[in-house]
Amino acid sequence: MNIKCLPARYGDSFLINICDGTKQYNILIDCGLKDTCTEFIKNQLVSIKKIDLLVLTHIDDDHIKGAIELFQDADIIDNIVIDNIWFNDLYKITEGKLKKNIKSDLSNNGSIESGKFDQEVSYKQAKCLANYILESKHSDNWNKGIGIISCDDNYYKELYPIGREVKIVLLSPSKERIEELFSKWCEKSNIDKDKLVIDNKTLNSFYSFYINSKNGVGKFDEECSGKIADIETMAEKDYSVKNTSNDASIAFFIETKKNKVLFLGDSNSKDIEKSLKQYMKDKKLQKIKFDLIKVSHHGSKNNISNGLLGLLECDKYVISTNGEIYNHPDLECLSKIIVKQQEYKEIVFNYRNKKVLKALNNEEYKKKYKYSLIMPSENKPIIMDIEV
């Protein structure tokens, strides 16, 4: 399995290639920002021609702006195959809830208010991603055969969306998290669910709510900020901030004959902990071993817990961010990984991070806590290739 961590500034984008004998599978997880797509994703797609599964974990701009750029480029999107798209947009959340034919109300002409959703996109008539998917040749493959991508009452769901050789174990979101997101948006927007019409105006409102409902930006707290070398103190503190949009993230692990890799989006660690506990109970596992974990929410202290780390061990933890805007990753998050996992681990960064180097590039610490820091030697965007 080859994992390309694509430069997405403060966002996420991963291209995974799985080779099983003569069979090849490609999974694209999130598309970062506009320049992630124009500078990196498009070049990759020209080469591989096919995506077996496209996962857009949630509707944060740093995960889907690149997808908007991708779907509005006919030269690319019309000449590739996308077998399956996972994306919990308002269109899919309300599908089955409303009697009205939703698709007929979506048009190509709506624009999203500047500054609320896609302020970096240069074209004047910015259209929402749902419109693009519906108008593309890939529309029938959107959440194909599932409707909403969510876990059942057992906290996890085992799926085979790209063939029997590759299993995907869905850990988040629960149906309750999706309903919570939908209800919160209706409440904040003073929308009567029974009279809801899905058109450009409501889609714009939903996107704006989703992206602007952020709280708990994740900067390390004042109590620890003066003691950034005291990693054991930071490792003991658990944080949790309610975030309706992030809590609805699609999170899962991919399992092949040889590998397990965990991609957490911006998910809630308590939700993942609950799902993994049930999975481990059903499979009679004491611990679950992953070859790689994409750390939730770019290494935010609010999206990791000691309870979760106690369930697993891993050789490689990946942090995807340049630290822009929210100053991620938080040292509290890294301290938990370093201290709580006693086995040797690599922490891989796709951007060079001076804060991390200053606090944690310490040979005494590395030897004591069995870790190494892997990051680019220069502060410029590069594709990190990771083999597992």
DAQUI-V957079 format. One record per residue. D_CENTER is the distance of its C-alpha to the mean C-alpha in Angstrom with 2 decimals. Layout:
BEGIN
D_CENTER ; D_CENTER
END
This chain:
BEGIN
18.82 ; 17.88 ; 14.46 ; 14.41 ; 12.24 ; 12.94 ; 14.03 ; 11.89 ; 13.86 ; 11.94 ; 8.65 ; 6.38 ; 8.00 ; 9.24 ; 12.33 ; 13.67 ; 17.36 ; 19.04 ; 22.82 ; 24.96 ; 28.51 ; 29.14 ; 25.88 ; 22.82 ; 19.37 ; 16.56 ; 12.90 ; 10.77 ; 6.96 ; 6.26 ; 9.50 ; 9.56 ; 12.92 ; 16.17 ; 17.58 ; 14.66 ; 15.79 ; 19.49 ; 19.87 ; 17.72 ; 16.03 ; 19.33 ; 21.35 ; 19.34 ; 19.69 ; 23.38 ; 23.82 ; 22.06 ; 22.79 ; 20.67 ; 17.10 ; 17.41 ; 13.99 ; 11.58 ; 8.30 ; 6.98 ; 4.52 ; 6.72 ; 9.51 ; 9.16 ; 11.27 ; 9.46 ; 6.84 ; 9.80 ; 13.01 ; 13.19 ; 13.01 ; 15.92 ; 17.74 ; 17.32 ; 18.62 ; 21.45 ; 22.75 ; 25.15 ; 26.32 ; 23.00 ; 21.58 ; 25.06 ; 25.62 ; 22.67 ; 21.90 ; 18.67 ; 19.52 ; 16.70 ; 14.02 ; 11.60 ; 11.04 ; 12.33 ; 14.36 ; 17.63 ; 19.59 ; 18.22 ; 18.24 ; 21.90 ; 22.93 ; 25.72 ; 26.15 ; 28.19 ; 31.35 ; 31.10 ; 29.96 ; 26.75 ; 26.45 ; 29.89 ; 28.96 ; 26.25 ; 27.83 ; 27.21 ; 28.83 ; 26.75 ; 25.45 ; 22.90 ; 24.59 ; 24.42 ; 22.56 ; 20.66 ; 17.94 ; 18.37 ; 21.01 ; 20.34 ; 20.94 ; 24.61 ; 25.77 ; 27.65 ; 26.65 ; 22.86 ; 21.87 ; 18.88 ; 16.48 ; 17.95 ; 21.33 ; 20.40 ; 18.95 ; 22.01 ; 24.37 ; 23.13 ; 24.56 ; 21.25 ; 21.44 ; 22.84 ; 19.86 ; 17.40 ; 16.39 ; 19.52 ; 21.77 ; 19.42 ; 19.16 ; 16.42 ; 13.57 ; 14.40 ; 16.12 ; 19.88 ; 22.26 ; 21.92 ; 18.48 ; 17.01 ; 17.60 ; 18.53 ; 18.02 ; 19.35 ; 17.92 ; 19.05 ; 22.20 ; 23.73 ; 23.10 ; 19.34 ; 18.23 ; 14.80 ; 14.83 ; 12.71 ; 12.44 ; 10.87 ; 11.63 ; 15.41 ; 17.73 ; 18.85 ; 15.57 ; 15.55 ; 19.23 ; 18.86 ; 16.63 ; 19.18 ; 22.14 ; 21.08 ; 20.73 ; 24.11 ; 25.68 ; 24.67 ; 25.68 ; 28.88 ; 28.13 ; 30.19 ; 28.06 ; 31.23 ; 31.86 ; 28.41 ; 28.46 ; 25.36 ; 26.21 ; 24.97 ; 25.98 ; 24.03 ; 20.90 ; 21.23 ; 21.81 ; 18.73 ; 16.45 ; 18.44 ; 18.24 ; 14.49 ; 14.05 ; 17.20 ; 16.85 ; 15.39 ; 17.37 ; 17.50 ; 16.36 ; 16.42 ; 19.43 ; 21.43 ; 24.31 ; 27.92 ; 29.28 ; 27.42 ; 27.31 ; 30.94 ; 30.45 ; 27.52 ; 29.28 ; 29.60 ; 26.51 ; 28.00 ; 28.45 ; 24.89 ; 23.63 ; 25.58 ; 24.14 ; 21.49 ; 19.69 ; 18.14 ; 17.50 ; 17.16 ; 14.39 ; 14.54 ; 11.62 ; 9.04 ; 10.97 ; 10.33 ; 6.61 ; 6.77 ; 6.97 ; 9.62 ; 11.84 ; 13.75 ; 17.46 ; 20.27 ; 23.86 ; 23.18 ; 19.58 ; 16.78 ; 13.35 ; 10.64 ; 6.85 ; 5.84 ; 2.42 ; 5.37 ; 7.59 ; 11.34 ; 13.03 ; 16.08 ; 14.55 ; 13.25 ; 16.69 ; 18.50 ; 16.97 ; 17.58 ; 21.05 ; 21.95 ; 20.79 ; 22.79 ; 25.72 ; 25.88 ; 25.69 ; 28.04 ; 25.93 ; 26.66 ; 23.56 ; 20.71 ; 20.38 ; 17.28 ; 17.79 ; 14.47 ; 11.69 ; 8.56 ; 9.28 ; 7.38 ; 7.45 ; 9.17 ; 11.92 ; 12.94 ; 15.93 ; 15.00 ; 12.09 ; 14.17 ; 17.53 ; 20.54 ; 20.73 ; 17.47 ; 18.59 ; 21.92 ; 20.71 ; 19.44 ; 20.30 ; 18.61 ; 19.98 ; 17.07 ; 14.39 ; 12.18 ; 11.54 ; 10.02 ; 12.03 ; 15.64 ; 16.31 ; 17.13 ; 17.46 ; 16.24 ; 17.78 ; 14.86 ; 14.96 ; 17.36 ; 20.23 ; 20.23 ; 16.91 ; 18.30 ; 21.61 ; 20.39 ; 19.00 ; 22.23 ; 24.65 ; 23.40 ; 22.76 ; 26.26 ; 25.70 ; 25.22 ; 21.71 ; 20.37 ; 17.83 ; 16.52 ; 15.71 ; 15.15 ; 17.38 ; 20.65 ; 20.70 ; 24.21 ; 23.45 ; 22.03 ; 24.92 ; 27.45 ; 26.45 ; 25.45 ; 27.09 ; 30.04 ; 31.90 ; 33.33 ; 29.97 ; 28.52 ; 31.51 ; 31.59 ; 27.94 ; 27.38 ; 24.53 ; 24.11 ; 22.03 ; 20.96 ; 20.33 ; 21.87 ; 25.53 ; 25.40 ; 23.37 ; 22.34 ; 19.34 ; 19.40 ; 17.44 ; 16.99 ; 18.14 ; 17.58 ; 19.74 ; 19.49
END
